[in-house]
Amino acid sequence: MAHRPAYDALGRSSERTPLRLRFASRDRERSRSWIHGYVIRLAWTDAAIVVTAVFAAQFVRFGADNALTPGGASHAPATLVSIALIICWLLSLRAFQALDRRVVGSGSQEYSRVVTACLSVFGALAMVDLLFRLDIARGFIAIALPVGTAVLLISRWLWRQWLGRRRLRSENVEHVLVVGSETSAVHVMERLLQRPGLGYRVVGICLPNRAGKPKFVTVGAATVPVLGTFDDVCDSVLDSGATTVAVTSAEALGHDAMQALSWDLEGLNVEMMVSPGVTDVAGPRVMVRPVAGLPLLHIDKPRYEGANRFRKAFVDRVGASIILVLLAPLLLAVAVAIKLDSSGPVFYRATRVGINNAPFLMWKFRSMVEDADSLKDDLRSRNEGSGVLFKMRDDPRVTRVGAFIRRYSLDELPQLFNVLGGSMSLVGPRPPLPDEVERYDGRVARRMLVKPGMTGLWQVSGRSDLSWEESVRLDLSYVENWSIMQDALILWRTVKAVVAKDGAY
């Protein structure tokens, strides 16, 4: 059934007109030149930031007059040390593939590689300094490292915003041809179409066979044209101008046809992606292992225990303490406003279920009338929430001050005390009610393997506007792929979501 074209000694298909292939490859090279230009811009920006950070640290620590004065045990001038550090820093960014075209522009891996490269070069510098007793000024390092790392991360974020705006205008995008059965292909296309900022535009689909197949496949509100069958993939690539082929049904295509297709796409200068059928598993947990000539996908277990849990707890306690100190005046102002607006206590404490199904009392500023819980049963018919959630846009129990603090999520700030006490985390799944947990199935119950959070993927992806299924998927994705860098990105996106009041009511 699978198409198996003939190949010459160089792996080129003998069934395709060489002239057409050559022109298609050249056109595709021009259409994808944006990624090369984008990476070049990143490289020059990184170099400018590193040079500026290092020489600024040198100026602050040594001043302008001592730039060429020998110092330390090595008697090397500060300027020479700075130049050596700049070279090592830039090489470290390259060594850790911070400019890899496959990770720049989306996801947390780009930021992780930048941070790892920065910490590695300064860690190596510290060891060399200790071993050879070079006595490099610690103040110089203490300025260059945090300033340079922070500005590099901000720079990457700013470039991403620029790229995201262009992608929303259908510029700088990959044109994707999806190859697979309708069931598997629709699942992948839904994800790509929901996130246009990722830069993937679906231009067509190739199904296993034509018999009984429509001319279009409906994906949400969009329609994707059916361009052919598995035998027509390369012709469909040429006709649609696709720059990437996403295979969602490798088993249906067949091993020989997969190999033949990869050779053909190589000649057309088209990228090939293969969906393994495993969703919401991040890159750090996935590794391809060649076994007996077969590329097998190895998926590591989620890492909840040991050093990771200790590291997350440390970040939670320190972060909550700093935020409480900074926001103390705001907390006091909200407490006074609540007390003046309506009768009742300032705080509302409700039972929630935490890690390993352990119940705890969650603190919030009171945003409803005093007897709000007793009125819930009378409002069941007006519930706008999905699944086991109870939500109302115009809840009559909400007070005037309550509506304001809910709009900006100020009612959730007392949960910082829960974070300090260890029952919650700054970032994690949504803290569920006991009656919700009683209705969880085995899949949803995996949310309880980590501490619930003040914010999470559900908070930065629509909050109350999300369906129950989407909320569960986001929580499970967080549980399965936790990392410190992901937590940092979620906290940053939370600030943006709160300011924009997205999905809050």
Order of alpha helices (4+ residues) and beta strands (2+ residues): alpha-alpha-beta-beta-alpha-alpha-alpha-beta-alpha-beta-beta-beta-alpha-beta-alpha-alpha-beta-beta-beta-alpha-beta-beta-alpha-alpha-beta-alpha-beta-alpha-alpha
